[in-house]
Amino acid sequence: MDVEDDPVLVGLVDKYVGAVLLDEKDGATYVVRAVQCDERGGSKYYEATCVRVEKGEGESWAVPLSSFVAGCEMLKGGLLVGYALMDLLKGELLSDVYKMISAHSARVTAVQEGECGS
């Protein structure tokens, strides 16, 4: 299936791909690289596929060069992390990833305010 064939997937890709999020459980920062759609047990589900990023210059966050296979843009195996975007049982979109994006934004704002206040 092409992304364009699924309006829910199109909306999720537009909303999440490229977003930076803070997973407060492991304290790591990730960027959403893709949104995947699949089916299990006859139920369609959506997942944000992410990779860990590090703070770069200024306010930028980037995937470390060590995460890529030498000489290409492919990520090394095992580095991708998936976050569910839908409750399989209820068929409802979850807000967890959006909350992690908001947590990252709040952290950035707190750092900026701390720098301006000192």
MOPAC internal coordinates of N, CA, C and O (Angstrom, degrees):
PM7 1SCF
backbone

  N    0.0000 0     0.00 0     0.00 0    0    0    0
  C    1.4378 1     0.00 0     0.00 0    1    0    0
  C    1.5203 1   108.74 1     0.00 0    2    1    0
  O    1.2310 1   120.63 1   -45.26 1    3    2    1
  N    1.3262 1   116.41 1   134.74 1    3    2    1
  C    1.4529 1   121.39 1   174.03 1    5    3    2
  C    1.5200 1   109.35 1   -80.85 1    6    5    3
  O    1.2310 1   121.15 1   -29.05 1    7    6    5
  N    1.3266 1   115.40 1   150.95 1    7    6    5
  C    1.4615 1   120.75 1   179.33 1    9    7    6
  C    1.5254 1   110.43 1   -53.24 1   10    9    7
  O    1.2310 1   120.66 1   138.38 1   11   10    9
  N    1.3398 1   116.34 1   -41.62 1   11   10    9
  C    1.4657 1   120.96 1  -176.29 1   13   11   10
  C    1.5225 1   112.80 1   -62.10 1   14   13   11
  O    1.2310 1   119.94 1   158.41 1   15   14   13
  N    1.3309 1   117.73 1   -21.59 1   15   14   13
  C    1.4634 1   121.98 1  -179.02 1   17   15   14
  C    1.5207 1   112.92 1   -77.72 1   18   17   15
  O    1.2310 1   119.77 1   169.72 1   19   18   17
  N    1.3112 1   118.04 1   -10.28 1   19   18   17
  C    1.4612 1   122.40 1  -176.98 1   21   19   18
  C    1.5302 1   108.97 1  -125.17 1   22   21   19
  O    1.2310 1   120.07 1   -79.00 1   23   22   21
  N    1.3412 1   117.47 1   101.00 1   23   22   21
  C    1.4687 1   119.16 1  -176.76 1   25   23   22
  C    1.5308 1   113.64 1   -62.24 1   26   25   23
  O    1.2310 1   119.78 1   150.36 1   27   26   25
  N    1.3323 1   118.02 1   -29.64 1   27   26   25
  C    1.4682 1   120.47 1   177.11 1   29   27   26
  C    1.5247 1   109.03 1   -66.37 1   30   29   27
  O    1.2310 1   120.67 1   134.80 1   31   30   29
  N    1.3175 1   116.32 1   -45.20 1   31   30   29
  C    1.4640 1   120.61 1   179.71 1   33   31   30
  C    1.5267 1   111.12 1   -63.44 1   34   33   31
  O    1.2310 1   120.02 1   138.20 1   35   34   33
  N    1.3154 1   117.57 1   -41.80 1   35   34   33
  C    1.4658 1   121.06 1   177.92 1   37   35   34
  C    1.5245 1   109.80 1   -57.65 1   38   37   35
  O    1.2310 1   120.32 1   133.90 1   39   38   37
  N    1.3318 1   116.99 1   -46.10 1   39   38   37
  C    1.4624 1   120.81 1   179.60 1   41   39   38
  C    1.5132 1   112.63 1   -63.68 1   42   41   39
  O    1.2310 1   120.40 1   139.55 1   43   42   41
  N    1.3355 1   116.83 1   -40.45 1   43   42   41
  C    1.4648 1   120.72 1   179.99 1   45   43   42
  C    1.5276 1   111.38 1   -68.68 1   46   45   43
  O    1.2310 1   120.17 1   140.54 1   47   46   45
  N    1.3141 1   117.28 1   -39.46 1   47   46   45
  C    1.4671 1   121.06 1   177.29 1   49   47   46
  C    1.5235 1   109.19 1   -61.48 1   50   49   47
  O    1.2310 1   120.65 1   132.65 1   51   50   49
  N    1.3379 1   116.37 1   -47.35 1   51   50   49
  C    1.4631 1   120.35 1   179.70 1   53   51   50
  C    1.5272 1   111.81 1   -60.78 1   54   53   51
  O    1.2310 1   120.60 1   141.34 1   55   54   53
  N    1.3184 1   116.46 1   -38.66 1   55   54   53
  C    1.4641 1   121.32 1  -175.40 1   57   55   54
  C    1.5257 1   113.06 1   -77.29 1   58   57   55
  O    1.2310 1   120.05 1   141.36 1   59   58   57
  N    1.3242 1   117.51 1   -38.64 1   59   58   57
  C    1.4649 1   120.12 1  -168.43 1   61   59   58
  C    1.5264 1   116.78 1  -108.24 1   62   61   59
  O    1.2310 1   118.54 1   145.77 1   63   62   61
  N    1.3171 1   120.40 1   -34.23 1   63   62   61
  C    1.4684 1   120.40 1  -174.54 1   65   63   62
  C    1.5296 1   109.37 1   -62.10 1   66   65   63
  O    1.2310 1   121.45 1   -53.39 1   67   66   65
  N    1.3306 1   114.82 1   126.61 1   67   66   65
  C    1.4638 1   122.26 1  -178.43 1   69   67   66
  C    1.5154 1   113.58 1    94.18 1   70   69   67
  O    1.2310 1   120.25 1   169.29 1   71   70   69
  N    1.3353 1   117.13 1   -10.71 1   71   70   69
  C    1.4651 1   120.12 1   179.72 1   73   71   70
  C    1.5202 1   110.28 1   -73.33 1   74   73   71
  O    1.2310 1   121.05 1   -37.24 1   75   74   73
  N    1.3215 1   115.60 1   142.76 1   75   74   73
  C    1.4592 1   122.27 1   177.46 1   77   75   74
  C    1.5203 1   107.88 1  -100.38 1   78   77   75
  O    1.2310 1   120.76 1   -42.88 1   79   78   77
  N    1.3247 1   116.16 1   137.12 1   79   78   77
  C    1.4653 1   120.34 1  -177.53 1   81   79   78
  C    1.5149 1   111.39 1  -135.32 1   82   81   79
  O    1.2310 1   121.23 1   -25.28 1   83   82   81
  N    1.3133 1   115.25 1   154.72 1   83   82   81
  C    1.4611 1   122.89 1   177.81 1   85   83   82
  C    1.5209 1   108.12 1  -111.62 1   86   85   83
  O    1.2310 1   120.89 1   -61.33 1   87   86   85
  N    1.3239 1   115.90 1   118.67 1   87   86   85
  C    1.4563 1   120.30 1   174.43 1   89   87   86
  C    1.5224 1   106.13 1   -91.55 1   90   89   87
  O    1.2310 1   120.85 1   -78.18 1   91   90   89
  N    1.3156 1   115.97 1   101.82 1   91   90   89
  C    1.4643 1   120.05 1  -175.72 1   93   91   90
  C    1.5198 1   112.53 1   -67.77 1   94   93   91
  O    1.2310 1   119.84 1   161.25 1   95   94   93
  N    1.3373 1   117.91 1   -18.75 1   95   94   93
  C    1.4660 1   120.41 1   178.50 1   97   95   94
  C    1.5242 1   111.44 1   -67.73 1   98   97   95
  O    1.2310 1   120.56 1   138.46 1   99   98   97
  N    1.3351 1   116.54 1   -41.54 1   99   98   97
  C    1.4737 1   118.20 1   179.60 1  101   99   98
  C    1.5274 1   112.12 1  -109.06 1  102  101   99
  O    1.2310 1   120.27 1   177.47 1  103  102  101
  N    1.3419 1   117.10 1    -2.53 1  103  102  101
  C    1.4592 1   121.18 1   177.05 1  105  103  102
  C    1.5114 1   114.44 1    73.63 1  106  105  103
  O    1.2310 1   120.14 1  -171.76 1  107  106  105
  N    1.3274 1   117.34 1     8.24 1  107  106  105
  C    1.4603 1   121.06 1  -177.12 1  109  107  106
  C    1.5265 1   111.16 1   -95.96 1  110  109  107
  O    1.2310 1   121.68 1   -23.21 1  111  110  109
  N    1.3206 1   114.40 1   156.79 1  111  110  109
  C    1.4513 1   122.34 1   177.47 1  113  111  110
  C    1.5262 1   108.26 1  -109.15 1  114  113  111
  O    1.2310 1   120.75 1   -43.09 1  115  114  113
  N    1.3223 1   116.17 1   136.91 1  115  114  113
  C    1.4598 1   122.49 1  -176.34 1  117  115  114
  C    1.5179 1   110.02 1  -131.11 1  118  117  115
  O    1.2310 1   120.75 1   -19.99 1  119  118  117
  N    1.3291 1   116.18 1   160.01 1  119  118  117
  C    1.4565 1   121.98 1   170.22 1  121  119  118
  C    1.5308 1   106.72 1  -120.14 1  122  121  119
  O    1.2310 1   121.14 1   -38.96 1  123  122  121
  N    1.3222 1   115.42 1   141.04 1  123  122  121
  C    1.4629 1   120.55 1   177.46 1  125  123  122
  C    1.5200 1   107.44 1   -79.16 1  126  125  123
  O    1.2310 1   120.80 1   -62.05 1  127  126  125
  N    1.3246 1   116.07 1   117.95 1  127  126  125
  C    1.4677 1   121.69 1  -179.27 1  129  127  126
  C    1.5272 1   112.07 1   -92.58 1  130  129  127
  O    1.2310 1   120.91 1   150.92 1  131  130  129
  N    1.3391 1   115.87 1   -29.08 1  131  130  129
  C    1.4688 1   119.81 1  -177.21 1  133  131  130
  C    1.5195 1   109.16 1  -161.16 1  134  133  131
  O    1.2310 1   121.00 1   -18.14 1  135  134  133
  N    1.3206 1   115.68 1   161.86 1  135  134  133
  C    1.4581 1   121.41 1   169.83 1  137  135  134
  C    1.5178 1   105.77 1  -118.42 1  138  137  135
  O    1.2310 1   121.05 1   -54.44 1  139  138  137
  N    1.3099 1   115.59 1   125.56 1  139  138  137
  C    1.4563 1   122.31 1  -177.49 1  141  139  138
  C    1.5236 1   109.98 1  -103.30 1  142  141  139
  O    1.2310 1   121.00 1   -31.13 1  143  142  141
  N    1.3022 1   115.70 1   148.87 1  143  142  141
  C    1.4555 1   121.73 1   175.12 1  145  143  142
  C    1.5258 1   107.11 1  -128.02 1  146  145  143
  O    1.2310 1   120.34 1   -44.04 1  147  146  145
  N    1.3205 1   116.96 1   135.96 1  147  146  145
  C    1.4579 1   121.26 1   178.88 1  149  147  146
  C    1.5189 1   108.18 1  -152.46 1  150  149  147
  O    1.2310 1   120.65 1    -2.42 1  151  150  149
  N    1.3115 1   116.37 1   177.58 1  151  150  149
  C    1.4624 1   121.01 1   176.63 1  153  151  150
  C    1.5176 1   109.66 1  -127.72 1  154  153  151
  O    1.2310 1   121.31 1   -39.88 1  155  154  153
  N    1.3197 1   115.10 1   140.12 1  155  154  153
  C    1.4659 1   122.81 1   174.69 1  157  155  154
  C    1.5041 1   107.56 1  -136.60 1  158  157  155
  O    1.2310 1   120.61 1   -51.87 1  159  158  157
  N    1.2987 1   116.43 1   128.13 1  159  158  157
  C    1.4580 1   120.45 1   178.10 1  161  159  158
  C    1.5149 1   112.90 1    56.89 1  162  161  159
  O    1.2310 1   120.45 1  -147.37 1  163  162  161
  N    1.3237 1   116.74 1    32.63 1  163  162  161
  C    1.4523 1   120.87 1   179.54 1  165  163  162
  C    1.5158 1   114.37 1    80.94 1  166  165  163
  O    1.2310 1   120.07 1  -179.40 1  167  166  165
  N    1.3490 1   117.47 1     0.60 1  167  166  165
  C    1.4629 1   121.15 1   178.93 1  169  167  166
  C    1.5186 1   109.94 1  -108.49 1  170  169  167
  O    1.2310 1   120.85 1   -47.65 1  171  170  169
  N    1.3181 1   115.97 1   132.35 1  171  170  169
  C    1.4552 1   121.44 1   177.09 1  173  171  170
  C    1.5299 1   108.16 1   -79.67 1  174  173  171
  O    1.2310 1   120.69 1   -39.37 1  175  174  173
  N    1.3308 1   116.29 1   140.63 1  175  174  173
  C    1.4618 1   119.59 1   175.44 1  177  175  174
  C    1.5208 1   110.25 1  -137.39 1  178  177  175
  O    1.2310 1   121.38 1   -21.08 1  179  178  177
  N    1.3122 1   114.96 1   158.92 1  179  178  177
  C    1.4537 1   122.76 1  -178.74 1  181  179  178
  C    1.5180 1   108.72 1  -124.97 1  182  181  179
  O    1.2310 1   121.12 1   -37.15 1  183  182  181
  N    1.3326 1   115.46 1   142.85 1  183  182  181
  C    1.4617 1   121.10 1  -176.91 1  185  183  182
  C    1.5207 1   109.45 1  -140.35 1  186  185  183
  O    1.2310 1   120.83 1   -43.75 1  187  186  185
  N    1.3303 1   116.01 1   136.25 1  187  186  185
  C    1.4684 1   121.70 1   173.17 1  189  187  186
  C    1.5225 1   107.19 1   -86.33 1  190  189  187
  O    1.2310 1   120.48 1   -59.62 1  191  190  189
  N    1.3153 1   116.69 1   120.38 1  191  190  189
  C    1.4583 1   122.07 1   178.82 1  193  191  190
  C    1.5229 1   107.96 1   -96.71 1  194  193  191
  O    1.2310 1   121.21 1   -59.58 1  195  194  193
  N    1.3345 1   115.29 1   120.42 1  195  194  193
  C    1.4633 1   121.46 1  -170.48 1  197  195  194
  C    1.5203 1   111.41 1  -125.50 1  198  197  195
  O    1.2310 1   121.74 1   -17.76 1  199  198  197
  N    1.3323 1   114.28 1   162.24 1  199  198  197
  C    1.4549 1   121.64 1   173.83 1  201  199  198
  C    1.5278 1   107.58 1  -138.22 1  202  201  199
  O    1.2310 1   121.29 1   -32.51 1  203  202  201
  N    1.3219 1   115.13 1   147.49 1  203  202  201
  C    1.4683 1   121.18 1  -178.69 1  205  203  202
  C    1.5214 1   110.62 1   -66.22 1  206  205  203
  O    1.2310 1   121.17 1   -38.57 1  207  206  205
  N    1.3282 1   115.37 1   141.43 1  207  206  205
  C    1.4630 1   121.51 1   177.43 1  209  207  206
  C    1.5250 1   109.63 1  -124.87 1  210  209  207
  O    1.2310 1   121.50 1   -16.80 1  211  210  209
  N    1.3215 1   114.74 1   163.20 1  211  210  209
  C    1.4651 1   121.53 1   177.71 1  213  211  210
  C    1.5190 1   108.81 1  -123.35 1  214  213  211
  O    1.2310 1   121.25 1   -25.51 1  215  214  213
  N    1.3186 1   115.22 1   154.49 1  215  214  213
  C    1.4678 1   121.53 1   179.60 1  217  215  214
  C    1.5159 1   108.92 1   -67.33 1  218  217  215
  O    1.2310 1   121.14 1   -51.85 1  219  218  217
  N    1.3223 1   115.43 1   128.15 1  219  218  217
  C    1.4605 1   121.45 1   176.53 1  221  219  218
  C    1.5106 1   109.77 1  -102.09 1  222  221  219
  O    1.2310 1   120.95 1    25.18 1  223  222  221
  N    1.2926 1   115.78 1  -154.82 1  223  222  221
  C    1.4609 1   120.82 1   177.80 1  225  223  222
  C    1.5209 1   109.95 1   -72.99 1  226  225  223
  O    1.2310 1   120.95 1   -32.67 1  227  226  225
  N    1.3121 1   115.79 1   147.33 1  227  226  225
  C    1.4616 1   119.83 1   179.40 1  229  227  226
  C    1.5159 1   110.76 1    63.96 1  230  229  227
  O    1.2310 1   121.32 1    51.33 1  231  230  229
  N    1.3081 1   115.08 1  -128.67 1  231  230  229
  C    1.4604 1   120.14 1  -178.87 1  233  231  230
  C    1.5150 1   112.15 1  -106.50 1  234  233  231
  O    1.2310 1   119.88 1  -166.86 1  235  234  233
  N    1.3257 1   117.83 1    13.14 1  235  234  233
  C    1.4618 1   120.61 1  -175.50 1  237  235  234
  C    1.5292 1   112.09 1   -83.42 1  238  237  235
  O    1.2310 1   121.65 1   -27.90 1  239  238  237
  N    1.3022 1   114.44 1   152.10 1  239  238  237
  C    1.4640 1   123.02 1   175.52 1  241  239  238
  C    1.5177 1   106.39 1  -125.93 1  242  241  239
  O    1.2310 1   120.48 1   -44.38 1  243  242  241
  N    1.3299 1   116.69 1   135.62 1  243  242  241
  C    1.4596 1   119.88 1  -176.03 1  245  243  242
  C    1.5244 1   111.07 1  -139.36 1  246  245  243
  O    1.2310 1   121.66 1   -28.28 1  247  246  245
  N    1.3221 1   114.43 1   151.72 1  247  246  245
  C    1.4620 1   120.79 1   173.82 1  249  247  246
  C    1.5233 1   106.40 1   -71.82 1  250  249  247
  O    1.2310 1   119.79 1   -53.49 1  251  250  249
  N    1.3467 1   118.01 1   126.51 1  251  250  249
  C    1.4660 1   120.09 1  -179.69 1  253  251  250
  C    1.5282 1   111.40 1   -60.91 1  254  253  251
  O    1.2310 1   120.60 1   -36.89 1  255  254  253
  N    1.3170 1   116.46 1   143.11 1  255  254  253
  C    1.4632 1   120.67 1   179.23 1  257  255  254
  C    1.5199 1   111.68 1   -57.11 1  258  257  255
  O    1.2310 1   120.24 1   149.70 1  259  258  257
  N    1.3268 1   117.15 1   -30.30 1  259  258  257
  C    1.4711 1   121.09 1  -179.62 1  261  259  258
  C    1.5290 1   112.10 1   -67.22 1  262  261  259
  O    1.2310 1   119.84 1   167.86 1  263  262  261
  N    1.3310 1   117.91 1   -12.14 1  263  262  261
  C    1.4637 1   121.50 1   179.59 1  265  263  262
  C    1.5302 1   112.60 1   -83.15 1  266  265  263
  O    1.2310 1   120.67 1   167.73 1  267  266  265
  N    1.3342 1   116.32 1   -12.27 1  267  266  265
  C    1.4621 1   120.66 1  -177.17 1  269  267  266
  C    1.5244 1   111.16 1   -98.43 1  270  269  267
  O    1.2310 1   121.21 1   -30.57 1  271  270  269
  N    1.3275 1   115.28 1   149.43 1  271  270  269
  C    1.4557 1   121.17 1   171.59 1  273  271  270
  C    1.5213 1   106.28 1   -66.61 1  274  273  271
  O    1.2310 1   120.59 1   -44.99 1  275  274  273
  N    1.3290 1   116.47 1   135.01 1  275  274  273
  C    1.4703 1   121.30 1  -176.26 1  277  275  274
  C    1.5219 1   111.53 1   -52.56 1  278  277  275
  O    1.2310 1   121.15 1   -51.28 1  279  278  277
  N    1.3326 1   115.41 1   128.72 1  279  278  277
  C    1.4511 1   121.29 1   173.87 1  281  279  278
  C    1.5142 1   116.23 1    83.27 1  282  281  279
  O    1.2310 1   119.59 1  -173.90 1  283  282  281
  N    1.3337 1   118.39 1     6.10 1  283  282  281
  C    1.4657 1   118.22 1   178.32 1  285  283  282
  C    1.5265 1   110.49 1  -151.12 1  286  285  283
  O    1.2310 1   121.24 1    -2.40 1  287  286  285
  N    1.3213 1   115.23 1   177.60 1  287  286  285
  C    1.4590 1   120.45 1  -177.18 1  289  287  286
  C    1.5304 1   113.20 1   -94.23 1  290  289  287
  O    1.2310 1   119.94 1  -170.65 1  291  290  289
  N    1.3241 1   117.72 1     9.35 1  291  290  289
  C    1.4615 1   121.66 1  -179.51 1  293  291  290
  C    1.5334 1   109.93 1   -81.44 1  294  293  291
  O    1.2310 1   121.19 1   -45.75 1  295  294  293
  N    1.3264 1   115.32 1   134.25 1  295  294  293
  C    1.4640 1   120.03 1   177.45 1  297  295  294
  C    1.5198 1   110.30 1   -77.11 1  298  297  295
  O    1.2310 1   120.92 1   -32.83 1  299  298  297
  N    1.3109 1   115.84 1   147.17 1  299  298  297
  C    1.4610 1   120.77 1   177.13 1  301  299  298
  C    1.5253 1   109.83 1   -65.52 1  302  301  299
  O    1.2310 1   121.09 1   -32.99 1  303  302  301
  N    1.3241 1   115.51 1   147.01 1  303  302  301
  C    1.4598 1   121.06 1  -179.06 1  305  303  302
  C    1.5200 1   112.52 1   -58.94 1  306  305  303
  O    1.2310 1   120.97 1   -35.58 1  307  306  305
  N    1.3051 1   115.74 1   144.42 1  307  306  305
  C    1.4553 1   121.53 1   176.22 1  309  307  306
  C    1.5152 1   115.21 1    85.90 1  310  309  307
  O    1.2310 1   119.31 1   178.46 1  311  310  309
  N    1.3303 1   118.93 1    -1.54 1  311  310  309
  C    1.4580 1   120.83 1  -177.69 1  313  311  310
  C    1.5274 1   113.05 1   -92.02 1  314  313  311
  O    1.2310 1   120.25 1   164.08 1  315  314  313
  N    1.3263 1   117.14 1   -15.92 1  315  314  313
  C    1.4557 1   120.09 1  -178.71 1  317  315  314
  C    1.5248 1   110.65 1   -80.95 1  318  317  315
  O    1.2310 1   121.34 1   -40.46 1  319  318  317
  N    1.3153 1   115.04 1   139.54 1  319  318  317
  C    1.4629 1   122.70 1  -179.95 1  321  319  318
  C    1.5199 1   107.55 1  -123.37 1  322  321  319
  O    1.2310 1   120.42 1   -46.13 1  323  322  321
  N    1.3165 1   116.80 1   133.87 1  323  322  321
  C    1.4556 1   120.43 1   179.54 1  325  323  322
  C    1.5182 1   111.88 1  -105.31 1  326  325  323
  O    1.2310 1   121.00 1   -43.45 1  327  326  325
  N    1.3322 1   115.69 1   136.55 1  327  326  325
  C    1.4610 1   122.14 1   175.52 1  329  327  326
  C    1.5255 1   107.77 1  -120.94 1  330  329  327
  O    1.2310 1   120.97 1   -53.10 1  331  330  329
  N    1.3239 1   115.75 1   126.90 1  331  330  329
  C    1.4628 1   120.73 1  -178.74 1  333  331  330
  C    1.5184 1   110.90 1   -64.94 1  334  333  331
  O    1.2310 1   121.22 1   -42.95 1  335  334  333
  N    1.3172 1   115.28 1   137.05 1  335  334  333
  C    1.4573 1   121.51 1   175.97 1  337  335  334
  C    1.5257 1   111.85 1  -108.24 1  338  337  335
  O    1.2310 1   120.81 1   175.57 1  339  338  337
  N    1.3540 1   116.05 1    -4.43 1  339  338  337
  C    1.4524 1   119.48 1  -177.58 1  341  339  338
  C    1.5211 1   110.57 1  -143.59 1  342  341  339
  O    1.2310 1   120.76 1   -39.19 1  343  342  341
  N    1.3267 1   116.15 1   140.81 1  343  342  341
  C    1.4593 1   122.72 1   173.03 1  345  343  342
  C    1.5239 1   107.23 1   -79.23 1  346  345  343
  O    1.2310 1   120.32 1   -66.96 1  347  346  345
  N    1.3308 1   116.99 1   113.04 1  347  346  345
  C    1.4637 1   120.62 1  -176.45 1  349  347  346
  C    1.5241 1   112.73 1   -61.66 1  350  349  347
  O    1.2310 1   120.43 1   142.43 1  351  350  349
  N    1.3065 1   116.79 1   -37.57 1  351  350  349
  C    1.4621 1   119.59 1  -177.03 1  353  351  350
  C    1.5217 1   112.38 1   -71.73 1  354  353  351
  O    1.2310 1   120.54 1   138.46 1  355  354  353
  N    1.3157 1   116.57 1   -41.54 1  355  354  353
  C    1.4618 1   120.41 1  -177.10 1  357  355  354
  C    1.5281 1   113.07 1   -93.57 1  358  357  355
  O    1.2310 1   120.38 1   162.60 1  359  358  357
  N    1.3305 1   116.88 1   -17.40 1  359  358  357
  C    1.4520 1   119.76 1  -177.24 1  361  359  358
  C    1.5144 1   112.83 1    69.04 1  362  361  359
  O    1.2310 1   120.56 1  -154.64 1  363  362  361
  N    1.3364 1   116.54 1    25.36 1  363  362  361
  C    1.4621 1   121.39 1  -179.11 1  365  363  362
  C    1.5228 1   109.91 1  -110.05 1  366  365  363
  O    1.2310 1   121.24 1   -33.28 1  367  366  365
  N    1.3173 1   115.24 1   146.72 1  367  366  365
  C    1.4599 1   119.59 1   175.88 1  369  367  366
  C    1.5190 1   109.74 1   -69.08 1  370  369  367
  O    1.2310 1   120.84 1   -37.69 1  371  370  369
  N    1.3292 1   116.00 1   142.31 1  371  370  369
  C    1.4623 1   122.74 1   178.70 1  373  371  370
  C    1.5250 1   109.59 1   -95.31 1  374  373  371
  O    1.2310 1   120.84 1   -21.70 1  375  374  373
  N    1.3099 1   116.00 1   158.30 1  375  374  373
  C    1.4680 1   119.87 1  -179.91 1  377  375  374
  C    1.5295 1   112.68 1  -106.03 1  378  377  375
  O    1.2310 1   119.46 1  -176.25 1  379  378  377
  N    1.3277 1   118.63 1     3.75 1  379  378  377
  C    1.4686 1   121.25 1  -175.24 1  381  379  378
  C    1.5291 1   112.95 1   -57.52 1  382  381  379
  O    1.2310 1   119.99 1   131.79 1  383  382  381
  N    1.3239 1   117.62 1   -48.21 1  383  382  381
  C    1.4661 1   120.28 1  -177.92 1  385  383  382
  C    1.5261 1   109.76 1   -65.54 1  386  385  383
  O    1.2310 1   120.31 1   138.48 1  387  386  385
  N    1.3187 1   117.01 1   -41.52 1  387  386  385
  C    1.4664 1   119.72 1   177.47 1  389  387  386
  C    1.5297 1   110.31 1   -60.19 1  390  389  387
  O    1.2310 1   119.96 1   140.51 1  391  390  389
  N    1.3279 1   117.68 1   -39.49 1  391  390  389
  C    1.4712 1   121.04 1   178.48 1  393  391  390
  C    1.5291 1   110.73 1   -65.59 1  394  393  391
  O    1.2310 1   120.08 1   143.64 1  395  394  393
  N    1.3430 1   117.46 1   -36.36 1  395  394  393
  C    1.4660 1   120.38 1   178.12 1  397  395  394
  C    1.5240 1   111.20 1   -69.35 1  398  397  395
  O    1.2310 1   120.27 1   145.28 1  399  398  397
  N    1.3374 1   117.09 1   -34.72 1  399  398  397
  C    1.4602 1   120.97 1   175.35 1  401  399  398
  C    1.5256 1   108.95 1   -65.77 1  402  401  399
  O    1.2310 1   120.62 1   137.25 1  403  402  401
  N    1.3217 1   116.43 1   -42.75 1  403  402  401
  C    1.4682 1   121.07 1   178.13 1  405  403  402
  C    1.5298 1   111.02 1   -63.69 1  406  405  403
  O    1.2310 1   120.18 1   141.74 1  407  406  405
  N    1.3333 1   117.27 1   -38.26 1  407  406  405
  C    1.4657 1   120.94 1   178.67 1  409  407  406
  C    1.5345 1   110.38 1   -63.65 1  410  409  407
  O    1.2310 1   120.55 1   140.24 1  411  410  409
  N    1.3179 1   116.55 1   -39.76 1  411  410  409
  C    1.4723 1   119.69 1   176.96 1  413  411  410
  C    1.5286 1   110.01 1   -64.34 1  414  413  411
  O    1.2310 1   120.24 1   134.70 1  415  414  413
  N    1.3224 1   117.14 1   -45.30 1  415  414  413
  C    1.4711 1   120.74 1   179.50 1  417  415  414
  C    1.5229 1   111.13 1   -60.53 1  418  417  415
  O    1.2310 1   120.42 1   138.56 1  419  418  417
  N    1.3357 1   116.81 1   -41.44 1  419  418  417
  C    1.4655 1   120.79 1   178.92 1  421  419  418
  C    1.5264 1   110.41 1   -64.07 1  422  421  419
  O    1.2310 1   120.24 1   141.21 1  423  422  421
  N    1.3271 1   117.15 1   -38.79 1  423  422  421
  C    1.4653 1   120.91 1   178.78 1  425  423  422
  C    1.5217 1   110.20 1   -64.53 1  426  425  423
  O    1.2310 1   120.11 1   135.85 1  427  426  425
  N    1.3210 1   117.39 1   -44.15 1  427  426  425
  C    1.4635 1   121.38 1   179.29 1  429  427  426
  C    1.5291 1   109.86 1   -61.57 1  430  429  427
  O    1.2310 1   120.47 1   135.91 1  431  430  429
  N    1.3225 1   116.71 1   -44.09 1  431  430  429
  C    1.4552 1   120.76 1   179.32 1  433  431  430
  C    1.5363 1   111.09 1   -62.34 1  434  433  431
  O    1.2310 1   120.39 1   137.84 1  435  434  433
  N    1.3263 1   116.85 1   -42.16 1  435  434  433
  C    1.4781 1   120.82 1  -179.92 1  437  435  434
  C    1.5242 1   110.29 1   -63.76 1  438  437  435
  O    1.2310 1   119.86 1   139.99 1  439  438  437
  N    1.3153 1   117.88 1   -40.01 1  439  438  437
  C    1.4623 1   121.61 1   178.90 1  441  439  438
  C    1.5112 1   110.01 1   -65.17 1  442  441  439
  O    1.2310 1   120.51 1   135.95 1  443  442  441
  N    1.3385 1   116.63 1   -44.05 1  443  442  441
  C    1.4614 1   120.94 1  -179.89 1  445  443  442
  C    1.5295 1   110.22 1   -63.09 1  446  445  443
  O    1.2310 1   120.37 1   136.30 1  447  446  445
  N    1.3125 1   116.89 1   -43.70 1  447  446  445
  C    1.4627 1   120.10 1   179.75 1  449  447  446
  C    1.5215 1   110.71 1   -65.41 1  450  449  447
  O    1.2310 1   120.21 1   142.46 1  451  450  449
  N    1.3268 1   117.21 1   -37.54 1  451  450  449
  C    1.4630 1   121.57 1   177.39 1  453  451  450
  C    1.5118 1   111.64 1   -64.51 1  454  453  451
  O    1.2310 1   120.35 1   141.07 1  455  454  453
  N    1.3399 1   116.93 1   -38.93 1  455  454  453
  C    1.4601 1   120.69 1   179.60 1  457  455  454
  C    1.5189 1   110.63 1   -70.46 1  458  457  455
  O    1.2310 1   120.18 1   143.10 1  459  458  457
  N    1.3150 1   117.25 1   -36.90 1  459  458  457
  C    1.4747 1   120.73 1  -179.81 1  461  459  458
  C    1.5158 1   111.35 1   -73.69 1  462  461  459
  O    1.2310 1   120.72 1   151.77 1  463  462  461
  N    1.3329 1   116.23 1   -28.23 1  463  462  461
  C    1.4524 1   120.62 1  -177.62 1  465  463  462
  C    1.5087 1   114.01 1   -82.91 1  466  465  463
  O    1.2310 1   120.22 1   169.18 1  467  466  465
  N    1.3320 1   117.18 1   -10.82 1  467  466  465
  C    1.4701 1   118.65 1  -177.93 1  469  467  466
  C    1.4890 1   112.96 1  -102.63 1  470  469  467
  O    1.2310 1   120.10 1   180.00 1  471  470  469

